[in-house]
Amino acid sequence: MWVFSFAHQHKLLLVWRLRTPASVLGVCSQVASYHFSPTLRYPEDRSVHPAARRRLNVQHKPVEGLQGRKRAAQNKALKNEMLQKWNQQRGDDNRVSSELRKLCLEDFPADRERQWRQKSAPDSKAEESEIVFGVAPCLLALTQGRRKAWKLFVKEGEASRRASVVSVCEEAHLRGVQIHRVSKRDLDKMSAGGVHQGVCLQASPLRYLTEDSALERKDSGLPLWLVLERIQDPMNLGAILRSAYFLGVDRVASIVGHSCPLSPVVSKASSGVMEVIEVYGYENLGDMLKLKAAQGWQVVGTVGTEAEDKSRVPVTKCSDFQMTKPTLLLMGGEGEGLSQELLSLCQTLLTIPAGRDLTPGIESLNVSVATGILLHSLLHSRRPAR
């Protein structure tokens, strides 16, 4: 705390305080009917810029009435702004970063808030980008390093203090990603109404991987690949990726052009798993299946219970199937299932038996639920007997 004395019989008390963790600078003053002397005595600090001294050594005359009080308030605001700029120029090793300081709960002055918001929108001049939303997707997008991140947007208010949000901000700060505090309305607009949980990240999009980008590695034991044909619903795709990663699938493959892309909605539905798991895209799944079958892989398709009598390929209950060699499990899209082209390449078909007599119209499971059941059954069957 510094106390500045002025000539004559009037005093001005300035309290300089650094409030952590948001590093909010506050200057308080208690003023009697005053008159500034030409010379303001500073502490022995040569880092004060001469211009700042001249601006602060302004003489003021006693003020009276409403106009005088307005002028005094303006002078006080000018003095506070100069002191803040002076402190920022001096630097402080103990203060937090400028990015994290923006997350404080104190309100900004109206004019600065307006200027700040103009700089807190997604950068339209950046490279091709999209908005990832949700705590887990944003955190994993930052930590996995598969995307290039530009800006992190955090909901202003108490939400910025949640431990999960703070962890996202810390990761963004470590990687030099700009952090901006915005309103809930701004986040709702960025995420197109998605459940953003108070955070959005502007980052480059994720693409399907290709065989050329595959790492040279050998699958251990009996590998299982999950092959997806025409999954259209991003919520289904996200749930499938989450199950595949959790249960231990070795690779996920999908046809490109006829399936939903790896979008932020998929990432949110997968609880961020899409940022971790590798998904390979193929222009022609048939060619890939023929190649793997020639290498000794087993091609296994899936059908509903109503298709058992119509199929020319043997149909087996998933609980009776034993995985004895490298396997490709094929899952068809919503509604139509596997195409006839892929069904003709299957060596066997799996079905999930119902546990009751079904009412007409609800004879099947959701594709993401069915995928989880089948993956668990196959992966459990490949384990050695205990």
Secondary structure, DSSP 4 states (H G I P E B T S, - for coil): ---B--STT--EEEEEEEETTTTEEEEEEEE-S----S--PPPS-TTS-HHHHHHHT-------HHHHHHHHHHHHHHHHHHHHHHHHHH--TTSPPHHHHTT-SSPPPHHHHHHHHHTSS--TTSSS-EEEESHHHHHHHHHH--S-EEEEEEESSGGGGSHHHHHHHHHHHHTT-EEEEE-HHHHHHHTTT---TTEEEEEPPP--B-GGG----PPPSS-EEEEE-----HHHHHHHHHHHHHHT-SEEEEESSSS--S-HHHHHHTTTGGGTS-EEEES-HHHHHHHHHHTT-EEEEE--GGGTTT-SS-EEEGGG----S-EEEEEPBTTTBS-HHHHTT-SEEEE---SSPPPTT--S--HHHHHHHHHHHHHHHTSPP-
